[in-house]
Amino acid sequence: MQQESESNVPAVTLLLVLSLIWGTSFILMKRGLVVFSAPELGSLRVAAASVFLVPLGLMKLRVLKGTHYWKLFASGLMGIFFPAFLFAFAQTRLSSSVTGILNTLTPICTLVVGVLLFRQRFRKQAIVGIVAGLVGSFLLISANAGGRIGGVNAYALLVIVACVFYGTNLNFIKYRIADLDAITITSVSLMLIGPLAVVYLFGFTDFTSKMQSVQGAWQAFGYVVLLGFMSTSLATILFNKLVKLSSPLFTSSVTYLIPIVAVFWGVIDGERLFAGHLIGMAAIIGGVYLANKKP
């Protein structure tokens, strides 16, 4: 029994580290948006993550075939590039706590996209989970500052669209790039989309002038670079390691821990959560559990 417990320590440690990294990403975005616009934050995040993984991506090129390149480019757009901008725009009008909670919809979106586009089957129980997740999303989208239900915050829809991109990309990887490992997919995808982010950042935004003239720009720059390094580069490598050490069910536990970390940082930063937010969070997490529960 003791030996089995000790063998689980690395997996549990990785799970907690991953939850902390991904849960912290939302407060880092909030800090970056103090100085940078949403397009600047999104492009800087992608560019920074790309720089960190370029050496690894170059080493992985030798295992690629010609048909892999367009697939990896598409995967990079769906799984990294577009979500980076969508989350940045969303957090200009959403708290980091609510954004972190809505991000938990990714497993449900993965399931729905798999059924609609990739002919994946799902159990009847999953329908209950999907409905619960959608109800929770509606509660979060329509909960106003007083916690009452009324009106719709359209910026929350941007997070849901990002989750759909994540879900589409995960299915695309599973059914179209199954012959490549996760590290190869992530590093090469970032290497392919990185130039787009760099060109946009320096050619179409005020990033350079802000770095020279705006107070606090370097601090915000540090937050966004840390975001790119941790949440995309390092976290993907750790996640791949966790998959090898544990079961898929255990690995999926990170889904339930991320919003806890995001809410913790949000509360520390002075954000407030009301009844509508808490009920919505409970509905989403419950829905994710039901949608992914094994028979």
Beta strands, then each sheet from edge to edge (+ up, - down):
end
